[in-house]
Amino acid sequence: MAFRCVGSPLDEMKRLEKLRERDPESAANLVANGKLLVDFTRDGNLRALHCAAEHLEEGQVLIFYAVRMLREACATRRLDIVRFMLLNGFDLQQSYMKDVLHSVIENVDSSHSADTAQPLIRFLLDAGVDVNWQRKSDLYTALHVACCKNLYPIAYLLVLYGADVNAIAADDSMPLGCANNIGHASTLSEAEQTQKELLVSFLVENQAHPRWRKQPRASASIPAERATSSNPEHDGDPATQSKRLTLSFSSSFGIHCSIDESTDNQPQPGLMFDTSDPSASL
C-alpha cells in the first residue's frame, strides 16, 4: 500500500526532521521521490507509477505529495490514476481531500469538459466523498459551484447522489439563487440560456428555494374610514366622542367608567368599581 497515509502531516514533518538529522541523504531522496511521483501523475504516466508502487513501502510517500498526486490526477481527469491510487491505499476521507469535488467542478470550462468530468465525479461519490461538504472560504457545496457555473448535467448528477438543494452558504447563498444569478454580469448565448432554464426548472422541481429567509408580507391597506377614525385631527368630532369610553381615577383609588351619551360633553355620573380591601371595613 504505497499511498497509505501513516500518521498525521505533523507526525510526518517531525519524522522527516529527525531523518534529516540522522541521514540527510535518505531525507533528500524521500522528498525527491515525492516530487517525481507528482511529475509522473501530471504527465499521466500510469506505467511509471505502477513501477514505483512495486518498489515503495508503506510510509515512503509523504502525505503532502500523495495529496498533490491525486489532485493532479483529478485536474487532468485521469480516472485510471485516481483508481490506481485508491487501490494502493490512498484515503479519500482525509481532511485534505474534502473539497476535491469543488476542485473538479471548478476546472470545468465547457460542455465537453463537463461530460468528461462526470465519470470522475461519479467515481469520487461512489468512493465516499461527502456530496454536501461545505468549503471553509464561502461555505459552498459542490452543488453551489455547479449552479454558479451553469452546469446542469453535473448539478443533476449531484442531486441524484443526495446533494442538498437548499444548502445555505455565506451571505445566505443557496443553489437556486446562484442559478438565478447566471447571466447578470454577461450576456448568455442561446445554449447557455437553455442550460440555465433547465437548471432552474430542475432545482424548483426538487423543492429548491432561492433564499432561506421568509419574505416580509405586504402590509394590508387601511380603509379610509379606519384611517379617518384613528387620525388625531378628528378627535374633536362630537359624533366620535359621543360613544367614547371615559376612564377616571378617584382619590380613593376607585375606577370610574362611564359612557358619555351627551352631545355637549357635560360630565356624567360614572359607575364606580371600588378596589379597596374588603377586610379593611370589617
Backbone bond lengths (Angstrom), bond angles and torsions (degrees), N, CA, C in turn:
res aa  C-N    CA-C-N  psi(-1)  N-CA   C-N-CA  omega(-1)  CA-C   N-CA-C  phi
1 M - - - 1.463 - - 1.538 109.90 -
2 A 1.316 115.42 79.15 1.462 120.84 -171.63 1.520 112.95 -64.85
3 F 1.339 117.16 -29.17 1.462 119.70 -173.83 1.526 112.87 -106.53
4 R 1.322 116.71 14.38 1.455 119.48 175.97 1.528 109.35 -72.77
5 C 1.325 116.49 131.83 1.466 121.29 -178.90 1.525 109.59 -80.59
6 V 1.319 115.86 129.21 1.460 121.49 179.24 1.523 108.08 -110.14
7 G 1.322 117.16 111.37 1.453 120.48 -178.81 1.520 111.81 76.90
8 S 1.321 114.92 -173.17 1.462 121.72 -179.92 1.530 109.84 -93.18
9 P 1.334 118.10 165.51 1.466 119.88 175.89 1.527 112.51 -57.10
10 L 1.333 116.82 -34.90 1.464 119.42 178.16 1.524 110.64 -65.50
11 D 1.325 115.96 -40.58 1.466 119.90 176.89 1.526 110.66 -62.60
12 E 1.333 115.90 -39.69 1.462 119.88 179.29 1.522 111.69 -64.58
13 M 1.321 116.45 -41.08 1.463 119.95 179.58 1.525 110.82 -63.02
14 K 1.313 116.57 -40.89 1.463 120.10 178.10 1.527 110.56 -64.72
15 R 1.330 115.01 -41.34 1.466 119.19 179.35 1.523 111.21 -64.77
16 L 1.337 116.33 -39.38 1.461 120.58 179.27 1.525 111.41 -66.53
17 E 1.333 117.03 -39.56 1.465 120.42 178.24 1.530 110.88 -63.69
18 K 1.307 116.74 -42.41 1.470 120.13 178.23 1.524 110.78 -64.90
19 L 1.354 115.84 -37.86 1.459 119.81 179.16 1.524 110.92 -66.33
20 R 1.316 116.81 -36.94 1.463 120.31 177.82 1.526 111.80 -64.54
21 E 1.308 115.72 -36.60 1.460 119.45 178.38 1.527 111.37 -70.78
22 R 1.318 115.76 -38.20 1.461 120.30 -175.37 1.524 112.34 -86.46
23 D 1.349 115.86 -41.64 1.468 120.50 -175.78 1.525 108.88 -146.00
24 P 1.327 118.76 82.97 1.464 122.29 -176.75 1.528 113.45 -56.83
25 E 1.318 117.11 -35.82 1.466 119.89 -178.13 1.528 111.33 -66.49
26 S 1.321 116.91 -42.76 1.467 120.27 178.74 1.522 110.98 -65.15
27 A 1.330 116.77 -37.82 1.464 120.37 178.15 1.522 110.71 -64.38
28 A 1.326 116.39 -41.14 1.465 120.46 178.72 1.526 110.83 -65.03
29 N 1.325 116.84 -39.23 1.469 120.67 178.25 1.526 111.50 -65.37
30 L 1.327 116.75 -37.46 1.464 120.88 179.14 1.523 110.85 -61.74
31 V 1.330 116.27 -43.33 1.463 120.81 178.69 1.527 110.57 -69.18
32 A 1.326 116.95 -42.66 1.467 120.93 -179.15 1.523 111.39 -63.35
33 N 1.320 116.89 -39.94 1.466 120.28 178.34 1.524 111.38 -63.28
34 G 1.334 115.99 -39.51 1.461 119.33 178.21 1.518 111.79 -62.37
35 K 1.332 116.80 -43.63 1.467 120.67 178.77 1.521 111.05 -63.85
36 L 1.334 116.54 -38.15 1.459 120.47 -179.89 1.525 111.03 -65.97
37 L 1.312 116.98 -39.88 1.464 120.59 178.06 1.527 111.45 -63.82
38 V 1.324 116.86 -37.74 1.469 120.32 176.95 1.525 109.98 -63.79
39 D 1.335 116.72 -41.05 1.468 120.39 178.10 1.527 111.19 -63.71
40 F 1.330 116.82 -42.29 1.469 120.12 177.20 1.526 110.55 -58.62
41 T 1.321 115.96 -41.95 1.469 120.38 -178.93 1.517 110.87 -66.94
42 R 1.314 116.52 -43.74 1.464 120.43 -179.89 1.530 111.14 -62.00
43 D 1.318 115.96 -35.92 1.470 120.71 179.62 1.525 112.36 -82.27
44 G 1.329 117.18 -6.96 1.456 120.25 -179.07 1.511 113.78 72.60
45 N 1.327 116.46 26.76 1.466 121.25 -176.59 1.532 109.62 -88.14
46 L 1.309 115.50 80.64 1.459 120.69 -177.76 1.526 111.67 -66.88
47 R 1.319 117.06 -33.74 1.465 119.79 -179.70 1.526 110.78 -63.32
48 A 1.329 116.36 -41.95 1.466 119.76 178.67 1.525 110.71 -64.92
49 L 1.314 116.74 -36.48 1.464 120.17 177.89 1.527 110.92 -66.03
50 H 1.322 116.48 -37.86 1.465 120.19 176.42 1.528 110.43 -60.66
51 C 1.323 116.05 -45.67 1.467 120.17 -179.38 1.521 111.00 -63.73
52 A 1.338 116.04 -41.35 1.464 119.54 -179.39 1.521 110.77 -65.73
53 A 1.335 116.47 -42.13 1.465 120.19 -177.84 1.524 111.85 -63.66
54 E 1.329 117.04 -29.66 1.466 120.33 179.39 1.526 112.17 -68.06
55 H 1.337 116.91 -26.77 1.460 120.89 -176.01 1.528 112.99 -104.92
56 L 1.322 116.75 -7.31 1.467 120.12 -179.09 1.520 110.16 -94.42
57 E 1.303 115.45 139.30 1.455 120.67 176.05 1.527 109.56 -99.87
58 E 1.312 115.57 164.92 1.462 120.62 179.67 1.523 110.13 -59.77
59 G 1.340 116.02 130.34 1.456 121.08 179.64 1.509 114.20 93.96
60 Q 1.342 118.11 -3.36 1.457 120.76 -179.49 1.526 112.86 -90.30
61 V 1.318 117.06 -2.22 1.467 121.50 173.32 1.521 107.38 -116.42
62 L 1.317 116.58 118.97 1.459 120.52 -178.88 1.528 110.37 -65.89
63 I 1.333 116.12 146.87 1.469 121.03 179.83 1.527 110.72 -55.84
64 F 1.312 116.56 -40.24 1.466 121.04 -178.45 1.525 111.01 -54.64
65 Y 1.321 117.00 -45.30 1.465 120.73 -178.00 1.526 111.75 -78.18
66 A 1.316 117.87 -33.51 1.465 120.16 177.34 1.531 110.77 -63.56
67 V 1.327 116.38 -41.26 1.468 120.42 178.13 1.526 110.33 -65.28
68 R 1.331 116.57 -42.17 1.471 119.92 178.09 1.522 110.89 -62.11
69 M 1.311 116.31 -38.11 1.467 120.00 178.71 1.527 111.07 -61.05
70 L 1.316 116.80 -48.11 1.458 118.77 -177.30 1.526 111.42 -67.78
71 R 1.315 117.10 -35.38 1.468 119.53 177.58 1.528 110.65 -66.63
72 E 1.313 116.85 -38.21 1.467 120.11 176.45 1.525 110.48 -64.02
73 A 1.317 116.31 -41.78 1.464 120.18 179.22 1.527 111.02 -63.42
74 C 1.331 116.99 -38.70 1.468 120.70 178.46 1.522 110.83 -70.03
75 A 1.329 117.08 -39.01 1.461 120.63 -179.03 1.526 111.43 -64.12
76 T 1.331 116.38 -34.72 1.464 120.63 178.97 1.527 112.06 -94.82
77 R 1.332 116.43 3.86 1.466 123.67 178.51 1.529 112.23 56.84
78 R 1.323 114.58 40.51 1.462 119.42 177.12 1.521 108.94 -91.26
79 L 1.320 114.20 83.55 1.456 120.60 -178.36 1.523 111.43 -60.65
80 D 1.332 116.84 -32.27 1.462 119.87 -179.93 1.527 111.67 -64.78
81 I 1.332 116.89 -37.39 1.465 120.06 179.14 1.522 110.46 -73.24
82 V 1.325 116.80 -39.16 1.468 120.02 177.09 1.523 109.91 -60.22
83 R 1.310 116.48 -46.25 1.465 120.54 179.19 1.532 110.64 -62.41
84 F 1.332 116.93 -41.27 1.466 121.26 179.49 1.527 111.22 -61.53
85 M 1.325 116.80 -41.82 1.461 119.81 -179.25 1.521 111.45 -67.11
86 L 1.320 117.03 -39.28 1.466 119.44 178.80 1.526 111.23 -66.96
87 L 1.313 115.90 -37.49 1.466 119.30 177.86 1.527 111.76 -66.44
88 N 1.333 115.97 -22.21 1.460 120.56 -179.42 1.527 112.26 -105.83
89 G 1.328 115.26 28.68 1.455 119.64 166.44 1.508 117.72 100.71
90 F 1.340 119.32 -1.51 1.468 118.91 -179.18 1.526 109.98 -68.46
91 D 1.330 115.88 136.54 1.466 122.06 -176.46 1.523 110.29 -103.49
92 L 1.328 116.31 110.82 1.470 120.58 179.27 1.519 112.70 -73.98
93 Q 1.323 117.76 -13.40 1.459 120.85 -175.79 1.523 112.80 -85.15
94 Q 1.306 118.36 -6.54 1.458 119.46 -179.23 1.528 110.07 -67.53
95 S 1.314 115.57 153.88 1.468 121.40 -171.01 1.524 113.19 -60.94
96 Y 1.319 117.84 -26.61 1.462 120.55 -177.30 1.523 112.87 -74.33
97 M 1.322 116.96 -7.83 1.460 120.38 -178.34 1.525 112.65 -113.78
98 K 1.323 117.92 8.92 1.465 120.94 -176.80 1.528 112.32 -61.21
99 D 1.329 117.03 -32.16 1.464 120.20 -175.61 1.526 112.77 -99.09
100 V 1.332 117.04 20.98 1.462 119.25 -176.08 1.527 111.65 -63.67
101 L 1.333 118.30 -36.08 1.470 120.45 177.45 1.523 110.89 -63.50
102 H 1.326 116.04 -42.52 1.460 120.01 178.43 1.530 110.42 -57.51
103 S 1.335 115.75 -44.63 1.464 120.45 -177.88 1.525 111.36 -63.54
104 V 1.318 116.42 -43.23 1.466 120.17 -179.85 1.521 110.61 -62.09
105 I 1.324 117.29 -44.85 1.466 121.08 -177.63 1.523 110.90 -71.01
106 E 1.328 117.54 -36.65 1.465 120.53 177.89 1.527 111.21 -60.65
107 N 1.329 117.35 -31.56 1.463 121.28 -177.74 1.521 113.26 -79.83
108 V 1.316 117.82 -6.82 1.465 121.04 178.16 1.526 108.87 -75.64
109 D 1.321 116.33 124.06 1.465 119.69 -176.79 1.527 113.44 -127.28
110 S 1.320 117.56 6.08 1.461 120.69 178.92 1.522 109.15 -160.06
111 S 1.318 115.34 168.04 1.464 119.09 178.91 1.526 110.84 -65.69
112 H 1.339 116.21 -32.74 1.465 119.35 178.46 1.521 110.93 -66.88
113 S 1.333 116.71 -45.03 1.463 119.28 179.64 1.528 110.86 -67.39
114 A 1.335 116.44 -28.22 1.469 119.37 175.85 1.525 110.37 -65.27
115 D 1.327 115.96 -38.79 1.467 119.77 178.21 1.524 111.33 -66.37
116 T 1.332 116.65 -41.21 1.466 119.66 -178.52 1.522 112.08 -73.97
117 A 1.333 117.12 -22.21 1.466 120.35 -179.16 1.524 112.33 -81.15
118 Q 1.316 117.61 -22.53 1.467 119.82 -174.70 1.531 114.28 -61.71
119 P 1.339 120.12 -42.76 1.474 118.34 177.05 1.524 112.66 -60.47
120 L 1.332 117.09 -37.87 1.462 120.72 178.53 1.524 110.63 -66.53
121 I 1.330 116.77 -43.61 1.465 120.63 178.98 1.526 110.38 -62.08
122 R 1.307 115.99 -43.57 1.469 120.05 179.09 1.530 110.53 -61.83
123 F 1.332 117.05 -41.63 1.463 120.96 179.58 1.527 110.90 -63.57
124 L 1.323 116.74 -44.26 1.464 120.33 -179.97 1.527 111.18 -62.94
125 L 1.324 116.40 -40.59 1.463 119.94 178.78 1.527 111.08 -66.51
126 D 1.312 116.25 -41.03 1.467 119.89 176.97 1.523 111.22 -64.57
127 A 1.339 116.36 -28.35 1.462 120.98 -179.62 1.525 112.57 -80.49
128 G 1.334 116.71 -4.12 1.459 119.55 173.87 1.505 116.73 107.58
129 V 1.332 118.74 8.76 1.463 120.07 176.75 1.526 109.21 -65.73
130 D 1.321 116.97 136.65 1.466 122.43 -177.16 1.525 110.05 -72.99
131 V 1.324 116.98 114.16 1.460 121.36 -176.89 1.524 111.91 -69.24
132 N 1.330 117.66 -22.11 1.467 120.90 -177.03 1.529 113.18 -107.08
133 W 1.318 117.07 15.64 1.466 118.55 179.06 1.525 109.75 -66.69
134 Q 1.347 116.33 137.23 1.462 122.17 -178.27 1.526 109.52 -107.79
135 R 1.323 115.82 122.14 1.455 118.98 -178.90 1.523 110.42 -70.80
136 K 1.309 116.17 153.80 1.454 120.91 -170.35 1.528 113.16 -70.72
137 S 1.318 118.30 -31.28 1.464 120.36 -172.72 1.523 113.18 -63.91
138 D 1.331 118.06 -41.82 1.470 121.20 -177.00 1.528 113.13 -139.80
139 L 1.328 116.54 5.76 1.470 122.75 -179.85 1.525 112.82 63.41
140 Y 1.322 117.04 20.87 1.462 120.35 176.88 1.527 110.31 -72.68
141 T 1.327 115.27 140.61 1.460 120.70 167.01 1.530 107.74 -89.50
142 A 1.325 115.71 174.08 1.466 119.12 176.79 1.527 110.72 -61.38
143 L 1.341 117.10 -32.35 1.465 120.64 179.16 1.522 110.92 -67.39
144 H 1.323 118.13 -37.95 1.467 120.51 174.66 1.531 110.29 -55.92
145 V 1.330 115.58 -47.30 1.462 120.45 -177.76 1.526 110.39 -62.87
146 A 1.324 117.09 -44.78 1.462 120.76 179.65 1.526 111.40 -61.59
147 C 1.329 116.92 -39.63 1.468 120.58 -179.99 1.525 111.30 -69.95
148 C 1.314 117.26 -39.34 1.468 120.35 178.13 1.527 111.19 -63.03
149 K 1.331 116.60 -32.68 1.460 121.42 -178.11 1.531 112.60 -93.81
150 N 1.337 116.76 6.44 1.462 121.56 176.05 1.529 111.57 60.46
151 L 1.320 116.10 43.62 1.466 121.32 -177.23 1.532 109.54 -105.03
152 Y 1.312 115.45 80.32 1.462 120.21 -177.37 1.529 113.13 -59.12
153 P 1.344 120.30 -46.99 1.477 118.79 -178.57 1.523 113.03 -60.26
154 I 1.334 117.03 -38.92 1.464 120.13 -179.75 1.523 110.33 -71.73
155 A 1.331 117.12 -40.09 1.466 120.06 176.83 1.528 110.24 -60.81
156 Y 1.313 116.41 -40.78 1.469 121.40 177.97 1.526 110.26 -59.88
157 L 1.332 116.54 -44.67 1.463 121.11 -179.78 1.522 111.30 -64.06
158 L 1.324 116.83 -42.71 1.466 120.65 -179.35 1.526 111.44 -62.96
159 V 1.326 116.64 -41.45 1.467 120.16 179.77 1.528 110.00 -65.86
160 L 1.319 116.94 -36.83 1.467 119.91 176.20 1.528 111.52 -59.79
161 Y 1.329 115.88 -30.47 1.463 120.69 179.93 1.531 112.45 -93.18
162 G 1.320 116.58 13.09 1.457 119.82 172.56 1.507 116.19 96.51
163 A 1.321 118.44 17.60 1.463 120.31 177.84 1.526 110.17 -62.93
164 D 1.320 116.49 138.25 1.466 122.60 -179.32 1.524 109.25 -79.70
165 V 1.339 116.74 113.34 1.465 120.56 -177.87 1.521 111.74 -73.06
166 N 1.324 117.76 -11.19 1.465 121.27 179.78 1.525 111.89 -118.54
167 A 1.321 116.60 29.31 1.464 120.53 176.17 1.527 109.33 -66.59
168 I 1.327 116.17 136.34 1.466 121.99 -176.14 1.522 109.27 -103.58
169 A 1.317 116.49 124.41 1.462 122.09 179.44 1.526 109.63 -107.47
170 A 1.318 116.71 -167.74 1.461 120.85 179.14 1.531 109.87 -61.63
171 D 1.329 116.02 149.73 1.469 122.78 -178.65 1.531 111.69 58.63
172 D 1.330 116.51 30.17 1.469 122.55 177.57 1.528 112.79 61.12
173 S 1.319 116.59 23.39 1.464 120.00 -178.55 1.523 110.68 -71.63
174 M 1.341 115.61 135.16 1.463 122.17 178.72 1.527 108.60 -130.25
175 P 1.337 118.13 156.08 1.466 120.46 -175.61 1.527 114.58 -52.44
176 L 1.331 117.90 -44.38 1.466 119.65 -179.41 1.520 110.76 -65.91
177 G 1.326 117.28 -37.43 1.456 119.97 176.31 1.518 111.36 -62.41
178 C 1.338 116.39 -40.07 1.470 120.53 177.18 1.528 110.37 -62.31
179 A 1.323 116.33 -42.15 1.465 120.20 -179.66 1.528 111.12 -65.98
180 N 1.320 116.79 -39.60 1.467 119.90 179.73 1.520 112.38 -65.68
181 N 1.326 117.06 -26.49 1.467 121.00 -178.17 1.519 113.24 -81.95
182 I 1.313 117.23 -6.48 1.469 120.25 179.75 1.527 109.52 -62.59
183 G 1.307 116.74 130.72 1.455 121.52 177.91 1.508 114.92 91.28
184 H 1.331 118.11 -2.82 1.462 120.05 179.06 1.524 111.75 -70.24
185 A 1.322 116.61 -31.95 1.468 119.96 -176.97 1.522 112.51 -94.81
186 S 1.309 117.86 -16.40 1.466 121.08 -178.64 1.524 109.33 -151.74
187 T 1.325 115.00 160.93 1.458 120.44 -179.64 1.523 110.04 -79.73
188 L 1.312 116.44 134.33 1.455 121.56 -179.64 1.522 110.78 -89.24
189 S 1.319 115.06 145.16 1.459 119.63 172.29 1.528 108.79 -74.62
190 E 1.309 115.87 171.89 1.465 119.19 -179.62 1.527 110.87 -62.28
191 A 1.336 116.21 -40.93 1.465 120.13 179.75 1.526 110.98 -66.37
192 E 1.325 116.57 -40.14 1.464 120.52 179.45 1.518 111.29 -66.89
193 Q 1.337 116.49 -38.09 1.459 120.13 177.92 1.524 110.70 -64.99
194 T 1.322 116.49 -38.63 1.465 120.45 177.21 1.521 110.88 -63.29
195 Q 1.345 116.23 -42.98 1.460 120.43 178.12 1.531 111.11 -61.81
196 K 1.318 116.06 -40.77 1.468 119.84 179.35 1.524 110.61 -63.16
197 E 1.318 117.07 -45.53 1.462 120.41 -179.45 1.528 111.09 -62.16
198 L 1.326 116.49 -40.92 1.466 119.88 177.31 1.524 111.18 -63.89
199 L 1.329 115.72 -42.20 1.464 120.85 -178.68 1.522 111.23 -64.37
200 V 1.326 116.51 -48.59 1.465 120.68 -179.07 1.525 110.54 -62.92
201 S 1.324 116.74 -45.16 1.465 120.72 179.82 1.527 110.99 -61.34
202 F 1.325 116.98 -40.94 1.466 121.26 -179.90 1.524 111.07 -64.36
203 L 1.323 116.97 -43.46 1.465 120.36 -179.74 1.525 111.19 -65.20
204 V 1.326 116.42 -42.40 1.468 120.20 179.54 1.528 110.38 -63.30
205 E 1.323 116.93 -40.87 1.466 120.55 178.19 1.526 111.89 -61.72
206 N 1.337 116.13 -25.79 1.465 120.68 179.41 1.530 112.00 -98.52
207 Q 1.334 116.41 25.45 1.465 123.94 172.74 1.527 113.16 67.29
208 A 1.315 117.18 30.67 1.466 120.02 177.49 1.523 109.97 -78.68
209 H 1.334 115.82 148.67 1.462 122.36 177.59 1.526 109.18 -118.47
210 P 1.335 117.62 145.54 1.470 119.22 -179.25 1.513 113.09 -71.65
211 R 1.336 116.59 -24.37 1.469 120.50 179.05 1.521 107.65 -153.89
212 W 1.319 114.84 157.78 1.472 117.89 -176.78 1.509 112.22 -93.59
213 R 1.308 118.82 -21.45 1.466 121.06 179.41 1.524 109.83 -76.61
214 K 1.326 116.81 137.93 1.455 120.89 176.66 1.516 109.46 -71.36
215 Q 1.317 115.75 139.11 1.449 120.50 178.74 1.527 110.17 -76.80
216 P 1.342 118.05 138.85 1.468 120.03 179.60 1.522 111.34 -63.95
217 R 1.328 115.52 135.79 1.461 119.80 178.82 1.516 110.34 -71.27
218 A 1.327 115.27 144.86 1.458 119.81 177.41 1.520 109.30 -67.71
219 S 1.320 116.38 131.32 1.460 120.45 -178.39 1.518 110.00 -68.55
220 A 1.327 116.63 136.12 1.465 121.25 -179.10 1.517 109.88 -68.66
221 S 1.327 116.41 142.32 1.456 120.32 178.51 1.519 109.70 -72.34
222 I 1.314 116.48 138.51 1.459 121.97 -179.24 1.520 109.22 -85.50
223 P 1.348 118.29 126.82 1.468 120.08 178.67 1.516 110.91 -56.60
224 A 1.330 114.18 151.30 1.457 119.21 -177.71 1.518 111.37 -60.73
225 E 1.383 116.36 -35.74 1.455 118.65 -178.61 1.524 110.63 -64.43
226 R 1.379 116.95 -41.37 1.455 119.90 -179.85 1.508 110.87 -69.27
227 A 1.336 115.48 -38.58 1.457 118.44 -179.99 1.513 110.65 -63.11
228 T 1.357 115.99 -38.67 1.461 119.42 -179.83 1.514 111.17 -68.31
229 S 1.363 116.14 -41.28 1.458 119.11 -176.90 1.510 111.96 -70.33
230 S 1.338 117.51 -25.59 1.458 120.01 -178.77 1.510 112.37 -93.08
231 N 1.322 117.17 -1.65 1.457 120.64 -179.29 1.517 109.16 -78.88
232 P 1.350 118.84 126.86 1.469 120.92 179.83 1.508 113.31 -59.82
233 E 1.358 116.39 -24.07 1.457 118.60 -177.64 1.527 111.49 -67.16
234 H 1.331 117.42 -18.65 1.459 121.01 -178.62 1.509 112.30 -100.07
235 D 1.345 117.37 8.37 1.461 119.46 -178.21 1.524 112.28 -65.22
236 G 1.330 117.34 -22.69 1.465 119.55 -177.94 1.510 113.48 -85.15
237 D 1.297 118.31 1.74 1.458 121.98 -178.88 1.526 109.42 -69.79
238 P 1.375 118.84 117.91 1.475 120.82 -178.08 1.516 112.57 -58.30
239 A 1.336 117.09 -36.12 1.462 118.95 -178.86 1.512 111.25 -64.39
240 T 1.331 115.69 -32.62 1.464 119.82 179.03 1.509 110.76 -74.05
241 Q 1.344 116.68 -37.83 1.455 121.00 -176.23 1.522 113.06 -76.99
242 S 1.339 117.05 -15.44 1.461 119.25 -171.82 1.518 112.35 -64.07
243 K 1.339 117.55 -30.59 1.458 120.83 -178.17 1.516 111.86 -109.88
244 R 1.322 117.38 17.32 1.456 120.14 -174.54 1.520 111.00 -77.95
245 L 1.314 116.59 138.99 1.457 122.90 177.37 1.516 108.98 -76.29
246 T 1.352 116.28 128.94 1.454 121.70 -178.93 1.512 109.38 -112.28
247 L 1.332 117.37 123.81 1.458 123.37 177.81 1.511 108.83 -115.85
248 S 1.348 116.79 135.01 1.463 120.31 175.84 1.513 108.26 -142.88
249 F 1.343 116.42 155.23 1.462 122.44 -179.76 1.524 108.65 -112.71
250 S 1.319 116.14 127.15 1.464 120.19 178.32 1.512 109.49 -86.84
251 S 1.336 115.21 170.18 1.463 119.96 -179.64 1.517 111.80 -67.84
252 S 1.349 117.29 -19.76 1.459 120.44 179.28 1.527 111.49 -95.73
253 F 1.328 115.28 17.62 1.461 122.51 177.29 1.519 112.94 64.89
254 G 1.353 117.38 21.24 1.449 118.95 170.72 1.513 109.06 -80.91
255 I 1.302 116.95 158.14 1.458 121.21 179.48 1.511 107.67 -111.69
256 H 1.339 115.18 121.14 1.461 120.48 178.74 1.515 108.46 -95.73
257 C 1.299 115.75 128.66 1.464 120.83 179.45 1.517 107.80 -127.62
258 S 1.302 117.54 120.61 1.464 119.87 179.57 1.508 109.69 -140.40
259 I 1.311 115.38 151.88 1.455 121.43 173.96 1.511 107.05 -110.17
260 D 1.295 115.24 117.66 1.458 121.55 -174.37 1.514 108.95 -79.17
261 E 1.357 115.21 112.19 1.454 120.67 178.99 1.514 111.78 -97.39
262 S 1.317 118.25 -5.17 1.467 120.27 -176.59 1.508 109.99 -83.67
263 T 1.290 115.06 158.75 1.462 120.86 178.86 1.503 111.85 -101.05
264 D 1.388 116.56 -6.92 1.470 119.04 -178.50 1.519 111.13 -107.13
265 N 1.366 117.43 14.26 1.459 121.82 174.78 1.517 113.49 55.84
266 Q 1.356 117.80 32.04 1.449 120.27 176.49 1.516 109.48 -81.01
267 P 1.338 117.07 145.02 1.474 119.24 179.38 1.517 111.11 -59.87
268 Q 1.323 116.87 139.79 1.453 122.85 179.75 1.522 108.78 -121.48
269 P 1.338 115.95 151.27 1.467 118.49 176.34 1.524 109.87 -60.57
270 G 1.304 115.57 134.95 1.452 119.81 -178.04 1.514 111.30 -106.78
271 L 1.320 115.76 163.72 1.453 122.81 176.99 1.511 108.39 -89.29
272 M 1.359 115.82 125.98 1.459 119.66 -176.42 1.520 109.75 -99.56
273 F 1.319 115.39 134.21 1.452 123.04 171.30 1.510 106.73 -109.64
274 D 1.336 116.25 108.77 1.464 121.09 -175.23 1.527 109.22 -79.78
275 T 1.327 115.54 121.91 1.470 120.71 -179.45 1.506 112.57 -104.65
276 S 1.363 116.67 12.37 1.467 119.01 179.28 1.521 110.10 -71.97
277 D 1.330 115.89 157.93 1.469 122.31 -178.03 1.529 109.59 -69.28
278 P 1.351 119.36 119.56 1.474 120.93 -178.43 1.520 112.46 -60.86
279 S 1.296 120.14 -28.78 1.464 122.11 -177.19 1.510 112.17 -71.47
280 A 1.381 115.27 -18.96 1.463 117.96 -178.28 1.514 111.17 -70.01
281 S 1.346 117.92 -25.16 1.465 120.74 -178.20 1.511 112.49 -87.30
282 L 1.340 117.36 -4.72 1.463 119.99 -178.99 1.516 111.40 -84.22
